[in-house]
Amino acid sequence: MQTGKLILIPTPIGNLEDITLRGLRMLKEVDAILAEDTRQTGKLLNHYQISKPLWSYHAHNEHKQVAHLIEELQSGKQLALVSDAGTPAISDPGFLLVRECLKAGVAVECLPGATAFVPALVKSGLPSDAFTFLGFLPEKKGRQTAFKQISLLEQTMIFYESPHRLLKTLTQMAEYLGSDRQASVSRELTKIYEETVNGPIHELITYYTTHPIKGEFVLVVEGKK
């Protein structure tokens, strides 16, 4: 029996031109596309005039979907997995399906492409030879423990954060890591209002206390010296 393949395809984090030619070709060739938000992915496909079946696959249904998707892949289907923006499985659904594919002997391919933390790291001016990507910090349970742990890390640290928690996170970083710790905040990367602000944490708190907090944020923080 012919076995299919799962192909993870990074999608633009803002600017629709930031998808690779190979990514577009694969989206045209697969049998169906697993999308975190079919409406969001639909906009990308419409922009490039690609017509393919869209199957919903997100954090709330991935456990229920996995067994069925493995069957589809084992029957010979080629399925693409995309998130709303960036590389699937990086703070987005994907890990569970990849793991189960590998267990079932289904081939997995991941294309290179857009992910928000790389340009944020490069633009920060902080050491990039060794870094730790930590994604989203816990919202409530375990948050204090997480800050105690990251205060000891010597590598550059990278976080994702939402607008309504940005100031809270910066304030707690000042408390646990020190207000003079160097950091960088990037928002709306690749979009019209892209902005990166660098400086000690206390200056970033002052800045975002007086400026609108809109968009999607990446925080890059200096490691412990």
N, C-alpha and C positions, 0 to 999 in steps of 0.2 A: 504494500500500500504506500502510495506517495505521501510523504509528510510535508506539511506546509511550513511556513516560517512566520515568526513574529518580528516585525521591523519597527523599531522605535525611531520616530522622525521628529527632530526638534523643529519647533515652529517659532516665528518671530516673537520677540518680547515686546514689540511695539511697531517698528517700521516693517511693513509687509515685504519690503525688498530684501530683508535679512533671512530669506530661506534659500537653501542651496539649490542649484540646478538638479543635483541628484535627488534631493528631497522631493522636489516637484515631480520628477520622473517616477519615483517610487509611489507617490500618492496616486498617480495615474495608472500604475500597473497593478496595485493590490486589488484583492477581491472586495475588501471592505475596510473602513477606517473606524477604529475605536477612539471616541472623542470624549474628553472630560466634560465639555459643554458643546453639544451638537450645533447650537446657534452660533457660538463663537467660531468654531471650526468651519461652519458653513460660510461665514464671511470670507475666510481665507480661500476656501475652495472656489467660491463665486468670483473672487478677484482674479484668480488664475484660470477660470473657466474649466474647473475640474468637477466632474460629476461621478460620485461614488456613493454607495450605501454608507450611511453613518450610523454606527451603533454606540449607544450611550455606555460609557465606562468611567465611573468616578468613585470617589472615596466612599459613597454611601451604598453602592451596589457591587463593588468589586469582588467581595467574598462570595456573593451569590452567582456572579457571572463566570468565575474562573473555570469551573468544571465544564460548562458549556463551551467556553472559548477553546479550551484544550481539545475538546472533541472536534470542533471546527478546524483547528489547526492540524490535528492528526488525520483528518479526512483529506488534507491536501490544500486547504485554503491558505492564501497569503494575506495576513492581516497587518495593517499599520496601526500603531498606537501613538496618539498625539495628546499633549496636554493643551490647556488654553494658551500657554506661552512658555517658551523655553524647552528644555529637554525633559521628556517623561521620566518619572521616578526620582527627580531631584525636587524634593518638597512637593511632589505631585504623585498621583497614583501611577503604579507601574511595577514597583518592586515585587509585589505579590505575584503578579502574572508572570514576570520574568522567572522568578524562583520556581513556580510550578511548571513552566515550560521546560526548564532545565531538568527537573525531576522526571518529566514525561518523555524526555529525549527529543523535544521540539527545538529546532534551530532558532536562535535569537540573534538578530543583527541590530546594532545601534549606530545610526548615522551621526557624524559630528555636526555641530551647529550651535544655534543660539542658546545661551544660558546667562542669566543676569549677573551672577556673582563674579564672572571672569572680568568683564570690563570695569566693574566697580572696584575690584582688587587692583587692577592695573592703574586706574585713575587715582587711587588713593595715595600713591607714593609710599605706601608702607611695604615692608619686605614681603616679597612674593615667592621666595625660594622655598619657604615652608609655611604652610597655612592650614587652618582647620575650618572646614565649612560646617556650621552648626544649624543651619536652617532657621526655623522659627523656635524661639524659646517657649517653654511651657507657659500657658496663660495664667494658671493658678497653681495647681498641685505640682510641687517639685521646682517651682520657679526660684525660690530662695536657694535651694540646694544647687541648682544649675549655676547661679551667679557665683556661689562660693567655689565651685569647681573651675569655672572659666577664669576666675581671678588668678589661678595658679598657672595657666597655660602660657608658654613662652612664645608660641607661634602667633603669627597674625591670625585673627579670628574674623569670620564672615557670618553675618546673620541676615535673615529676611525679617521685615517688620511691616505691620499694617499702620496706616495713618493714625488711627485712634489710640495706638499703644506706643507710638514713637517716643513721645516725651517721657512717658513712664519708664520705658526701657533705658533711655539716656540717663535719667535721674538715678535709676538703680545702678547703672554702670558706674556713674560718678561715685556712688556710695561704696560699691564693692571693689572697683578697679582703681579708683582714684580720679578726681576731677581733672587732673592734668594729663591723663592718658591720651595719647594722640588717637584720633579716629577720623573717619570719613563717612559721610552720608550721601548716597546717590539716590536720586528718584527719577522716575519716568525715563529710564534709559532708552535710548534710540528714538524717543518721541520728541515732539516740538518743544516741550517745556523741560527737556532734560536739564538736570542740575546736580552738581556735586559740590558739597561744602566740606572742607577739610579744616582740622584744628583740634585743640584739646577739647575733651568732652564738655567742660563747662561753657566753652564758647558756642558749641553746637546747641546746648540747651538754651542759651540766650538767643541764638539766631532763630530757633524754631518756636520760641515763645512769642516772637514778634512777626513771624512770617507764616503764611498759610501752609498747612500740612496736608498736601493732596498728592495722590498718586501711590505708586508702589515703591517701597524703600529697600535699599541694601545698605547695611551697616558694616563697615570694615574697621576693626579695632586693633590697635597695637598690642602685641603680646607683652607679658611681664618681663621686665629687664632684670 
